[in-house]
Amino acid sequence: MARILITSALPGVNGVKHLGNVVGSLLPADVYARFERARGNEVLSLCGTDDHGTPAELAATEAGLDVFTYCQQQHRIQYDMGIGFGLSWDFWGRTSAPQTGELVHHFAAVLEQNGLIEERLDQMIYSLTDKRFLPDRYVEGTCPVCGFRPARGDQCDNCGSLLDPVELIDPYSVISGSTDLEMRETRHLYQLHSKMQDRIRAWTDKEAAEWPPLARAIAYKHLDEGLIDRGITRDLAWGFPVLKDGLPRPGFEDKVYYVWFDDVIGYIGITREWADAEGADWERWWRLDKGAADVRYVQFMGKDNVPFHSAYFPSTILGSGEPWKMVDLLKAFNWLNWYGGKFSTSQKRGVFMDQALDLAPADAWRWYLTANSPEGSDTSFTWEQFQSAVNRDLADVLGNFVNRILKFCETRFDSQVPAGGEAGPIEQRLYAEVSARLGELTEQMQAVELRKSTQALRALWVLGNEYLQEAAPWTAIKTDPERAAVVVRTALNLVDLFARVSAPVIPFAAEKIAEALGQAYPPTWPSTDAVLELARLEPGRPVRTPEVLFKKIEDEQIAEWTVRFGGAPETAA
């Protein structure tokens, strides 16, 4: 049994997350975690809210709340949204927890001891109107790389460049909109990533071969450009205090650690939260000297987060000189775009998690987003594609097969798995085809290739429909009841198989199917031996017809949603 640690990029607390956040980290991490659990592996899947930073402060101000209360509310709201989407974390933590704080102070101390942190006198933007320094997202302006406006003071949403507020062209205060800004001196701590350049490259050369091309390309781009020393403190009130020898650091009493220093450390901190809550051992997941050497660590994130996870977090871990577990597979995703632009939490553009669940069940969104996962390139959301995925894949292929055969079993075999008859040439051919498809699906799921996995999964569903159409039990029942019994029994076992292999992607429907068959849930992952897997339901087992699994999305709904949320209408699917 393997041990697998799974983390997804921690969502900020600046509002309910949009579908771009879901497809870029939260959902793929869940699909993979469910798959590995079904295979019998020991899985620890963790996520939580990224509580610190300027986005939290700005969002709290907009909401009229103190930042602590606001973060508490968002932590619960985002947890509830995730549960509504079927996200099955083992623990949902938060980076402002004391467990993360202890680790942040530990890493800061050991990095400084190792000569990798130093104080520097900085020139920072100061707002005369707001009477304060303006770190990161408190400043917006024109991106010096691509010309996009408004670019944030820490990163451009358009080109993905990492920025410093002083680099922005024509900057202004996000608080007041004032352009009455000047440069003033202030002291900050800098992490000396430049000293770690060669070690990070050597580590990347050794470990990144398994990463997808997108993650590798971004990682090497930043290495080729040269890692830069980055400030790890900010002039903010919300965050972990800056300490030295366990006491407030002189001259840093009004500063905190930078969010991108503490939130990646939060992966370890959230593991400690989980361990404290469950009475478990967190070190066996993170410390190589405490048993973590056999852990496979998989991270999920959007492409904008890759530099922090491929270079700057490893710089902290390796720079500590301590035996910490490093990532094995960094799975990065491109953008899911919204009609020519990006989904945006701050600009409230697109469909958000709470809105999505009001429109369609979670499985509809999980299927569409996984099947259209932006792995190789950016993809664009359209209402018509969503409608097609639900109607053609879920309703017409899977839902139709399940309800059709169970209804036939109900009317012709008294809702029991029929006995009698022997498998014939059609079944033998089916076994071979199902075995091949199961092998392909398992291979793609192991490789965390989500699009290819859904293609292989749909191909299995199609096999079921093709088999039923060719074997035609409704015809055989008239002249050869035993032949009809073989077909129905085989088809019911296909239903069972489909529930098992579909559960990572559409868990709610899979559970309904399992219940209709009297099977345990969550299921185990099948072997590639179709003869074995299509004989699990014993004759005489009672079954029932479930409610319609997937309701089709009508053209009128698409028209309504297009007006409500925007989007250029296409020809109806």
Secondary structure, DSSP 8 states (H G I E B T S, - for coil): --EEEEEE---BSSSS-BHHHIIIIIHHHHHHHHHHHHTT-EEEEEEEEB--SHHHHHHHHHHTS-HHHHHHHHHHHHHHHHHHTT---SEEEETTSHHHHHHHHHHHHHHHHTT-EEEEEEEEEEETTTTEE--GGGEEEE-TTT--SSEESSB-TTT--B--GGG-EEEEETTT----EEEEEEEEEEE-GGGGHHHHHHHHHHHGGGS-HHHHHHHHHHHHH----EE-EES-SSS-B-EETTEE-TT-TT-EE-HHHHHHHHHHHHHHHHHHHHT--SHHHHBGGGTGGGEEEEEEEEGGGHHIIIIIHHHHHHHHTS-B---SEEEEE--EEETTEE-BTTTTBS-BHHHHHHHS-HHHHHHHHHHT--SSS-EEE-HHHHHHIIIIIIIIIIIHHHHHHHHHHHHHSTTB--------HHHHHHHHHHHHHHHHHHHHHHTT-HHHHHHHHHHHHHHHHHHHHHH-HHHHHHH-HHHHHHHHHHHHHHHHHHHHHHTTT-HHHHHHHHHHHT--SS-----S-HHHHTT-S-TT-B----S-S-----HHHHHHHHHHH-----S--
